[in-house]
Amino acid sequence: MNEDNKSTSKDKEKNKSEDVNDKAARPEPVISIEASDRENTAIDIPIKAKKLKKQRRKTALNSIALANIIIMGAIFAGGFVYVALLPHETKADDENRMLTTFPDFSAKSYLNGKYTAGIADYFDDTVHDRAHIKEFIADNITPLKGRKYGDGEDGAELYGSGFIQKPAAVVTTAAPVTTTADVQSPVPTAETTTVPETTAPPQEEEPAQGELTNNILIVNKRGVTLYGGAWGAEQEYASFVNEYKEALGGKNVYSMVLPTSSSFYIPEQYSNLAYSEKDDFDKIEASLKGVIPVDAYNILNAHKNEPIYSRTDHHWQPLGAYYAAQEFALMAGVPFADLSEYETVTLPGYVGTLYMYTQSATLLNNPEDFVYYKPKTPVTVTQYDTHFQNPVAANLLLDPAPMPNSGYYMVFGSDERIVHVNTECKNGRNLVIFKDSYGNALLPMLTSSFENIYLCDIRYFDLNAIDFINSVEATDVLFAMCSFSAVGANRSCIHNNLNK
């Protein structure tokens, strides 16, 4: 028994000895006490390299996140100060318009969202120093959008989708051919007609207060509005004008549909982006009944190397209006003054509507001269509202001095009025012009050709057209508008003015 106890005791002592040896082999943590106070005590404990790397990465990410918060906060604070606290502009000279005003509060406008939307529009439209901001965007950001074609002088920019034409297909028709559901165009039986293959015509909108398309090509430092085709609407325009002739009997009725720059300044390699205005003009002429067609296309084509169209605006230049008026005077059999009998006025630095619609740096950096002509013979001008009431004396041409360089076409006056010009040409011929904004430039050119001229915009006319023509004892009626109005939504105004 004693021997067993002794054996057990020896085993315990042996185990204790082994435990002591194991502990001696293990490294003890290094603990250094730099000071007796708890706050300044540093304990150095070895940390694995992977864990240390993770901690350093987390510290770096936290620093970056903090820097981002500070930077973004500074940007937002700076933006808020710039947009909200700096003076707001009220007029855009480069766009020829007054800027958005701060909306008036009402419970109704607040509940339907118009008040808050108006506030957003106000701050967006009236930002401080907006002209320089727009210039920066035009030079550095806008060129990144749109489709680019080619490089150098042959390069072009397309704003919009264009009107890509497919190859023409020859079809034989045994019934009237139409390209829109609401236009009926009688065609002789079994006539062979060439038409472009397309899926569907463009959708029309309500009559607009202008003729500008969204599809604009910038090429050779010129903006060109791309003509999208008539799609059968040329037949409807002709039928509307024919109604006037039928109602007016023996009076002379003329149709002068004016081409745009789309007809003359699209290089051959981009010609498939637009349709032919000339083809539609020919269809209109073939559909007129008793109405005298005036061919402005060919005379303008003969002078296309002259500045007859603006490079930065969707309108023509007054020189183009002079040549078209000359052709009309020839068809009407009335006298016409040579250009030498006018005073020439040149306004440099013109950048018009095409820049406003595209913000193209090419147009902004290549302004042009706006040149117009003042008749030397005196005239008497009376201006009326669109009901032919409230007459006031007016000038034939407005003073361009207070106008911004984007608004020089406004020397011809606004559209929302009826203008009566009495001239020294005492030939007993009284002319009524139904027009769009293109027609404004014709008025000064015809002051040597008719005794009385009445200028009326088809879009802003609140009378029965036939009654008005008869009341002013007109001998001649001219429809003068660009192709975009004649075959676009504005053509309905011609018909509507018969039924007021």
Secondary structure, 3 states (H helix, E strand, C coil): CHHHHHHHHHHHHHHHHHHHHHHHHCCCCCCCCCCCCCCCCCCCCCCCHHHHHHHHHHHHHHHHHHHHHHHHHHHHHHHHHHHHHCCCCCEECCCCEECCCCCCCCHHHHHCCHHHHHHHHHHHHCCCCHHHHHHHHHHHCHHHCCEEECCHHHCEEEECCCCCCCCEEEEEECCCCCCCCCCCCCCCCCEEEEEECCCCCCCCCCCCCCCCCCCEEEECCEEEECCCCCCCHHHHHHHHHHHHHHHHCCCEEEEEEECCHHHCCCCHHHHHHCCCHHHHHHHHHHHCCCCEECCHHHHHHHCCCCCCECCCCCCECHHHHHHHHHHHHHHHCCCCCCHHHEEEEEEEEECCHHHHHHCCHHHHCCCEEEEEEEECCCCEEEEECCCCCCCEEECCCCCCCCCCCCCHHHHHCCCCCEEEEECCCCCCCEEEEEECHHHHHHHHHHCCCCCEEEEEECCCCCCCHHHHHHHCCCCEEEEEEEHHHHCCCCHHHHHHCCCC
